[in-house]
Amino acid sequence: MGLQVFLDIAVVALRFLLPVYAVVIIYQCYASMRRHRRPEKPLVTLEVKGHTQKVPVLFWENSIGRSKGSDICVNDMSVSRDHCVLLRRQEGWMVSDIGSKGGTYVNGKKTRGRTQVLIDDEITVGKTTFILKRGEEFQDRLRPSWFFSKASNKGSLQPYKLMILITFFHLFMTVEACFTNEVQDFKPFTVFLCLEAVIWGFFFVSSMILKRISFELEALASFLTGIGVILLVRQEIRSAYVQLIAMAIGIVFFCCLVKFIENPDRVDSLRMAIMIAAVVLLGINIVFGTVQNGAANWIRIGSISVQPSEFVKVAYIFVGAAALDKLQTKRNFLEFIVFSAVCVGALALMGDFGTALIFFATFLIIAFMRSGDFKTIMLALVSVVFAGTIVLKFKPYVADRFAAWGHVWEYAQSTAYQQARVLTYTASGGLCGVGVGNGYLKYVAASESDLVFGLISEEMGVIISFAIAMSIVALSFYARAITTRSRSTFYSISACCAAGLMVFQSALNIFGATDILPLTGVTLPFVSAGGSSIISCWGLLAFIKAADERTYSAKRLKKHKD
């Protein structure tokens, strides 16, 4: 009797401890990201010949032209609006003309394609000549981005200590899952041990074999994925193991992708092949896809089901992003628009309008980052409103969801049944939850995927569910901050799009389940059950990882020593 009372007290104590613990872990992940930042200073400078003016070169790829949107704006009417690009690669600095009227010259010779530029070489555009100088000659320090400007000078938490914190959080969740109101056994511990074996194995491979000098992003993703795995233990333990296997595959995919995009020029050479593969994959889905939850976006191979559109998300960003000198060609942009139309159209044919919205939002991010043109964005928004009107007219089940939107209690026993249960059980969970495995939302269809935000709120409390949502939103701020010093526009665009995609997908999941938006049936990144979704999320994370200048620094330092 005394032991049982002790266990009950311990489990209740964990409910109050875990919300604070989760906030601490998420804070430590982002605090470490902020503190590991190199001083901001120009890479090189451009000295205007015949003047004392010096222009700091801030990025690895810099557009030069008369346009105010250029990184290096030249007030010279003989210079084209988009004239050329100055970029840095492993072999040194290069300049590439992007179809200017007057051409670009290096030491008096007209360039053909990418042309190498050395220190003290002259670059002529129009009537203006720049001399390339070392960055140290420009003494002014640049203001870092907001994300890094207020970072504390304290030392950041060592990666292994952060991993220990995450392990104990998962352990405490497992203890709660072992002692539920309905069943008490130690089956969850097997899942926990397998989970930590995967996470710690990943950590040792990353630090010891791959020699990565940072692990904050990976730790955050492991933390969130682990929460999703343990939540599944008391729903269906087999699903927990499936999620765990998908996590391991996603981690391998993440590592391979980071390696693959190490060279942005290699990615550009395979851009067309990636585009064709994505279209073929969507075509196979249209022909052989099976209907599940109103959308024919699943392909079944025996007992395994795959959602191809999740992998096309990764391919979509590959196609949308490119090095700056490739990005500013009309052919490149036209290819991307056609590819976008094919992807969204294919998803509409499948009835997967939630994912189609995610692709469209990603298109807006890429289009704006490539052009900075609000007119293009507004035209696209008008087009999607028109398309949405047609969908509501010819797709009755979508119209039913819109009819129930904002009237959840009127349709609580029909089309808004899921949202009504999410709101009810979220309220019963309160700030600290009823305990892992003690909730009732787990008996509602799609509670582990589309409604997982409500499941977290009920079993772990609103504080943790809100902290998870904010941790995903913060990825967009981090991605925006690191892209100012990324090695290529490919990394800048792909990182911002990957983060933006996950934020938009999270908003659809959270606001749809809570009746702030119509329910679209998309997953919450890293947390929702679904092997394809987990693998895709780890793939998207690779774009953010690659954009961080530190990711490949260990290899560059090794080569420098050699």
C-alpha positions in Angstrom: 0.0 0.0 0.0 2.8 2.4 0.9 4.6 1.7 -2.4 1.5 2.4 -4.4 1.0 5.7 -2.6 4.6 6.6 -3.4 4.2 5.8 -7.0 1.0 7.8 -7.3 2.7 10.8 -5.7 5.7 10.4 -8.0 3.6 10.2 -11.2 1.6 13.3 -10.2 4.9 15.2 -9.4 6.1 14.3 -12.9 3.0 16.0 -14.5 4.1 19.3 -12.9 7.8 18.8 -13.6 7.6 18.0 -17.3 6.2 21.3 -18.5 9.0 23.2 -16.9 11.5 20.7 -18.0 10.3 20.9 -21.7 10.7 24.7 -21.7 14.2 24.4 -20.3 15.3 21.9 -23.0 13.9 24.0 -25.8 15.4 27.2 -24.4 18.8 25.5 -24.1 18.7 24.3 -27.7 18.1 27.8 -29.0 20.4 29.5 -26.5 23.2 27.2 -27.7 22.4 28.1 -31.4 22.6 31.8 -30.6 25.9 31.6 -28.7 27.7 29.6 -31.3 28.1 32.4 -33.8 31.2 33.8 -35.4 31.8 37.6 -35.5 30.1 39.3 -38.4 32.5 41.0 -40.7 32.9 41.5 -44.5 34.4 38.5 -46.4 36.1 40.8 -48.9 35.6 44.4 -50.0 35.2 46.1 -53.4 37.1 49.4 -53.8 35.7 51.7 -56.4 38.6 52.6 -58.8 39.4 56.3 -58.7 37.4 56.9 -55.5 37.9 56.3 -51.8 34.6 54.4 -51.6 34.8 50.8 -50.3 31.8 48.4 -50.5 31.8 45.5 -48.0 31.0 42.1 -49.5 28.8 40.5 -46.9 27.7 37.2 -48.5 29.1 34.2 -50.4 26.9 35.2 -53.3 26.2 38.8 -54.2 24.1 40.3 -57.0 25.6 43.4 -58.6 23.4 45.8 -60.6 21.5 49.0 -60.9 18.4 47.7 -59.1 17.9 48.8 -55.5 17.3 45.2 -54.6 20.9 44.2 -55.6 23.3 43.3 -52.8 25.8 45.7 -54.4 23.8 48.6 -56.0 25.7 50.5 -58.7 24.5 54.0 -59.5 25.5 53.9 -63.2 23.0 54.0 -66.0 25.3 51.9 -68.2 24.9 49.0 -65.7 21.9 46.6 -66.2 19.4 46.3 -63.4 20.6 42.7 -62.8 24.1 42.7 -64.2 26.3 40.0 -62.7 27.0 37.9 -59.6 30.1 37.8 -57.4 30.3 34.5 -55.7 32.7 32.4 -53.6 33.4 28.7 -54.1 35.9 26.3 -52.8 38.4 27.3 -55.6 38.0 31.0 -54.8 36.0 34.1 -55.8 34.3 34.2 -59.2 32.2 36.6 -61.2 29.4 35.5 -63.5 27.5 37.7 -65.9 23.7 37.1 -65.9 22.7 38.4 -69.3 23.7 42.1 -68.9 23.6 44.3 -72.0 27.2 45.6 -71.7 28.8 42.5 -70.3 31.2 42.0 -67.4 34.9 42.3 -67.6 37.8 41.0 -65.4 41.1 42.9 -65.9 39.8 44.2 -69.2 38.7 40.8 -70.6 35.0 40.0 -71.2 33.8 37.1 -69.1 32.4 33.8 -70.4 30.5 32.0 -67.7 32.0 31.9 -64.3 35.4 33.7 -64.2 37.8 33.5 -61.3 38.7 36.8 -59.6 41.8 37.2 -57.4 42.7 39.8 -54.8 43.6 43.1 -56.5 41.9 42.1 -59.8 39.6 44.6 -61.4 35.9 43.9 -62.2 34.2 46.3 -64.6 30.5 46.7 -65.0 29.3 49.5 -67.3 31.6 52.5 -66.6 32.3 51.4 -63.0 35.4 49.4 -62.0 35.8 47.6 -58.7 39.1 46.3 -57.2 38.7 43.2 -55.1 40.4 43.7 -51.7 40.7 41.5 -48.6 37.9 41.8 -46.0 40.4 42.8 -43.2 41.0 46.1 -44.9 37.4 47.2 -44.1 37.5 47.8 -40.4 33.8 48.5 -39.5 32.1 45.5 -37.9 28.6 44.6 -39.1 25.6 44.4 -36.8 24.6 40.7 -36.4 21.0 39.7 -37.1 18.4 40.1 -34.3 18.5 36.5 -33.4 22.3 36.7 -32.6 22.5 40.3 -31.4 21.2 39.7 -27.9 22.9 36.4 -27.3 24.5 36.0 -23.9 28.2 35.8 -23.5 27.9 32.8 -21.2 29.2 29.5 -22.5 26.6 27.3 -24.1 25.5 23.9 -22.8 27.7 21.1 -24.0 25.9 18.8 -26.6 26.2 15.7 -24.4 24.7 17.5 -21.5 21.8 18.6 -23.6 21.4 15.0 -24.7 21.3 13.9 -21.1 18.5 16.4 -20.4 16.5 15.0 -23.3 17.0 11.4 -22.3 15.7 12.1 -18.8 12.7 13.9 -20.2 11.9 10.8 -22.3 12.5 8.7 -19.3 10.0 10.6 -17.2 7.4 10.3 -20.0 8.0 6.6 -20.0 7.5 6.3 -16.3 4.1 8.0 -16.7 3.2 5.7 -19.5 4.1 2.7 -17.3 1.7 3.6 -14.5 -1.5 4.7 -16.2 -5.0 4.5 -14.8 -6.0 1.6 -17.1 -2.8 -0.6 -17.2 0.5 -0.8 -15.3 3.4 -2.6 -16.9 6.9 -1.9 -18.1 6.4 -2.4 -21.8 7.1 1.3 -22.5 10.6 0.8 -21.2 11.5 -1.3 -24.2 10.5 1.4 -26.5 12.4 4.0 -24.4 15.6 1.9 -24.6 15.3 1.5 -28.4 14.6 5.3 -28.7 17.6 6.3 -26.7 19.8 3.8 -28.6 18.8 5.5 -31.9 19.3 9.0 -30.5 22.6 8.4 -28.8 23.9 6.4 -31.7 23.1 9.4 -33.9 24.9 11.7 -31.5 28.1 9.6 -31.5 28.1 9.2 -35.2 27.7 13.0 -35.7 30.3 14.0 -33.2 32.9 11.2 -33.5 32.7 10.1 -37.2 31.2 13.1 -39.0 33.0 15.6 -36.7 30.1 18.0 -36.6 30.8 20.8 -34.2 27.1 21.6 -33.4 24.2 19.3 -32.5 21.4 21.7 -31.4 19.1 21.2 -34.4 19.5 17.5 -34.2 18.9 17.5 -30.5 15.7 19.5 -30.8 14.4 17.2 -33.6 15.3 14.1 -31.5 13.5 15.6 -28.5 10.3 16.3 -30.5 10.3 12.9 -32.3 10.9 11.1 -29.0 7.8 12.7 -27.6 5.7 11.4 -30.5 7.1 7.9 -30.2 6.4 7.6 -26.5 2.9 9.1 -26.9 2.1 6.1 -29.2 3.1 3.5 -26.6 -0.3 3.4 -24.9 -2.3 3.7 -28.1 -0.7 0.9 -30.2 2.8 -0.2 -29.2 3.4 -1.5 -32.8 2.9 2.0 -34.1 5.6 3.2 -31.6 8.1 0.8 -33.1 7.1 1.8 -36.7 7.6 5.4 -35.7 11.0 4.6 -34.2 12.1 2.8 -37.4 10.9 5.8 -39.5 12.9 8.1 -37.2 16.1 6.0 -37.8 15.5 6.1 -41.5 14.9 9.9 -41.3 18.2 10.4 -39.5 20.1 8.5 -42.2 18.3 10.5 -44.8 19.2 13.7 -42.9 22.9 12.7 -42.9 23.0 11.8 -46.6 21.2 14.9 -47.6 23.5 17.2 -45.6 26.4 15.5 -47.4 24.7 15.7 -50.8 24.0 19.4 -50.7 27.5 20.2 -49.5 28.3 21.4 -53.0 25.4 23.6 -54.4 26.7 23.4 -57.9 26.3 19.6 -57.8 22.7 20.1 -56.7 22.1 22.4 -59.6 23.5 19.9 -62.1 20.9 17.3 -60.9 18.0 19.8 -60.6 16.2 18.6 -63.7 16.6 14.9 -62.7 15.1 15.7 -59.3 12.2 17.5 -60.9 11.4 14.6 -63.2 11.7 12.1 -60.4 9.2 14.1 -58.3 6.7 14.4 -61.2 7.0 10.6 -61.8 6.4 9.9 -58.1 3.3 12.0 -58.1 2.1 10.4 -61.3 2.5 6.9 -59.8 0.5 8.1 -56.8 -2.3 9.3 -59.0 -2.5 6.0 -60.8 -2.0 3.6 -57.9 -2.9 5.6 -54.9 -5.5 4.4 -52.4 -8.0 6.6 -50.7 -7.4 7.3 -47.0 -9.2 10.0 -45.0 -10.7 11.5 -48.1 -7.4 11.7 -50.1 -5.9 9.3 -52.5 -2.3 10.2 -51.5 -1.2 6.8 -50.2 0.6 3.9 -52.0 0.4 0.5 -50.3 3.1 -2.1 -50.8 2.0 -5.1 -48.8 1.6 -4.1 -45.2 3.6 -0.9 -45.8 1.9 2.4 -46.8 3.9 5.4 -48.2 2.9 9.0 -48.8 4.9 10.2 -51.8 3.9 13.8 -51.4 5.9 14.0 -48.2 9.1 13.2 -50.2 8.1 15.6 -53.0 8.3 18.4 -50.4 12.1 17.8 -50.2 12.4 17.7 -54.0 10.3 20.8 -54.3 12.8 22.8 -52.3 15.6 21.4 -54.4 14.0 22.7 -57.5 13.0 26.1 -56.1 16.4 27.0 -54.7 19.6 27.5 -56.7 22.9 29.4 -56.8 22.3 33.1 -57.4 23.8 33.3 -60.9 21.5 30.4 -61.9 18.6 31.7 -60.0 18.3 35.0 -61.8 17.6 33.4 -65.3 14.1 33.5 -66.7 14.3 29.9 -67.8 15.0 28.8 -64.2 12.0 30.7 -62.9 9.7 29.5 -65.6 10.7 25.8 -64.9 9.9 26.3 -61.3 6.5 27.9 -62.0 5.6 24.9 -64.3 6.8 22.4 -61.7 4.8 24.2 -59.0 1.6 24.0 -61.1 2.2 20.3 -61.7 2.7 19.5 -58.0 -0.3 21.5 -56.8 -2.5 20.2 -59.6 -1.5 16.6 -58.9 -2.3 17.0 -55.2 -5.6 18.5 -56.0 -6.4 15.5 -58.2 -5.6 13.2 -55.2 -7.9 15.3 -53.0 -5.0 16.2 -50.7 -5.8 19.9 -50.4 -4.0 20.4 -47.1 -0.7 19.4 -48.7 -1.5 21.5 -51.8 -1.9 24.5 -49.5 1.5 23.7 -47.9 3.1 23.6 -51.4 1.5 26.9 -52.3 2.7 28.6 -49.2 6.2 27.3 -49.9 5.9 28.6 -53.5 5.1 32.1 -52.1 8.2 32.0 -49.9 10.4 31.0 -52.8 8.8 33.4 -55.2 9.3 36.3 -52.8 12.9 35.4 -51.9 13.8 35.1 -55.6 12.0 38.3 -56.8 11.0 40.4 -53.9 8.0 41.3 -56.0 4.7 41.8 -54.0 2.7 42.0 -57.2 3.6 38.4 -58.1 2.6 37.3 -54.6 -0.7 39.1 -54.7 -1.5 37.6 -58.2 -0.8 34.1 -56.8 -3.0 34.8 -53.8 -5.9 35.9 -56.0 -5.4 32.7 -58.1 -5.6 30.4 -55.1 -8.7 32.1 -53.8 -10.3 31.5 -57.2 -9.2 27.9 -57.2 -10.5 27.5 -53.6 -13.9 28.7 -54.7 -14.0 26.0 -57.4 -12.9 23.3 -55.0 -15.7 24.2 -52.6 -18.2 23.9 -55.4 -17.1 20.5 -56.8 -15.8 18.8 -53.6 -18.7 18.4 -51.2 -16.7 16.9 -48.3 -14.4 20.0 -48.3 -17.4 22.2 -48.3 -18.8 20.3 -45.3 -15.6 21.0 -43.4 -15.9 24.7 -44.2 -19.5 24.6 -43.1 -18.5 23.2 -39.7 -15.7 25.7 -39.3 -16.5 28.1 -36.5 -19.6 26.1 -35.6 -18.0 23.2 -33.9 -20.6 22.6 -31.2 -23.4 22.6 -33.8 -21.7 19.8 -35.7 -20.2 18.1 -32.6 -21.7 14.7 -33.5 -21.0 14.9 -37.3 -18.5 16.8 -39.4 -16.9 18.6 -36.4 -16.7 15.5 -34.1 -12.9 15.5 -34.0 -12.5 19.2 -33.3 -15.2 19.1 -30.6 -13.3 16.3 -28.8 -10.0 18.1 -29.2 -11.4 21.2 -27.5 -13.1 19.2 -24.7 -10.1 17.1 -23.9 -7.6 20.0 -24.2 -9.7 21.8 -21.5 -9.6 18.7 -19.3 -5.8 18.4 -19.6 -5.3 21.9 -18.3 -1.8 23.3 -17.9 0.0 20.1 -16.9 -2.1 17.3 -18.4 -3.7 14.1 -17.1 -0.6 12.0 -17.7 0.8 10.1 -20.6 -1.6 7.3 -21.5 -4.5 8.6 -19.3 -6.2 10.7 -22.0 -9.4 9.9 -23.9 -8.6 11.6 -27.2 -6.5 8.5 -28.1 -9.7 6.7 -28.8 -10.7 9.3 -31.5 -9.6 8.6 -35.1 -6.4 10.3 -36.2 -5.6 11.4 -32.6 -1.9 10.4 -33.1 -1.6 12.3 -36.4 -4.0 15.1 -37.4 -5.1 15.7 -33.8 -1.8 15.2 -32.1 -1.7 18.7 -30.7 -4.9 18.0 -28.8 -3.5 14.7 -27.6 -0.4 16.4 -26.2 -2.5 19.1 -24.6 -4.7 16.5 -22.9 -2.0 14.1 -21.7 0.9 16.5 -21.1 -0.7 19.9 -20.7 -1.1 23.1 -22.7 2.3 24.4 -21.5 4.1 21.6 -23.3 1.9 21.7 -26.4 2.5 25.5 -26.7 6.2 25.1 -26.1 6.4 22.5 -28.9 4.6 24.8 -31.3 6.9 27.7 -30.4 10.0 25.6 -30.9 8.9 24.9 -34.5 8.0 28.6 -35.1 11.5 29.6 -33.7 13.0 27.5 -36.5 12.0 30.2 -39.0 13.8 32.9 -37.0 16.9 30.8 -36.7 16.8 29.9 -40.5 16.4 33.6 -41.4 19.3 34.6 -39.1 21.8 32.0 -40.4 21.1 32.7 -44.1 22.8 36.1 -44.0 26.1 34.3 -44.0 25.2 31.1 -45.9 27.6 29.9 -48.5 25.0 30.1 -51.3 21.6 31.5 -52.1 20.7 27.8 -52.5 21.2 27.4 -48.7 19.4 30.7 -47.9 16.3 29.9 -49.9 16.1 26.2 -49.0 16.6 26.8 -45.3 13.9 29.6 -45.1 11.5 27.5 -47.2 12.1 24.3 -45.1 11.4 26.3 -41.9 8.5 28.2 -43.4 7.0 25.0 -44.7 7.1 23.3 -41.3 5.7 26.5 -39.6 2.8 26.7 -42.0 2.1 22.9 -41.7 2.1 23.3 -37.9 -0.3 26.1 -38.2 -2.7 24.1 -40.3 -2.4 21.1 -37.9 -2.9 23.1 -34.7 -5.5 25.6 -35.9 -7.4 23.0 -37.8 -7.7 20.7 -34.8 -8.8 23.6 -32.5 -11.3 25.0 -35.1 -9.5 28.2 -35.7 -9.1 27.1 -39.3 -10.9 24.3 -41.2 -9.5 20.8 -40.5 -7.1 19.9 -43.4 -5.7 16.6 -42.2 -2.0 17.5 -42.1 0.6 16.3 -39.6 2.5 18.2 -36.9 6.2 18.1 -37.9 8.3 15.6 -36.0 5.6 14.7 -33.5 2.7 13.2 -35.5 2.6 9.5 -36.3 3.5 8.7 -39.9 6.6 7.2 -41.3 6.6 9.3 -44.5 6.1 12.5 -42.5 8.9 11.8 -40.0 11.4 11.0 -42.8 10.3 14.1 -44.7 10.7 16.3 -41.6 14.3 15.1 -41.0 15.0 15.8 -44.7 13.7 19.3 -44.4 15.9 19.8 -41.3 18.9 19.0 -43.5 18.4 22.2 -45.5 18.5 24.3 -42.3 21.5 22.4 -41.0 23.4 23.0 -44.3 22.7 26.7 -44.2 24.6 27.1 -41.0 28.2 28.1 -41.9 29.5 25.9 -39.1 28.2 22.7 -40.6 31.0 22.2 -43.1 33.7 24.2 -41.1 35.3 21.1 -39.6 36.0 19.7 -43.0 37.4 23.0 -44.2 39.7 23.3 -41.2 41.0 19.8 -41.7 41.8 20.6 -45.4 43.5 23.8 -44.3 45.7 21.8 -41.8 46.6 19.2 -44.5 
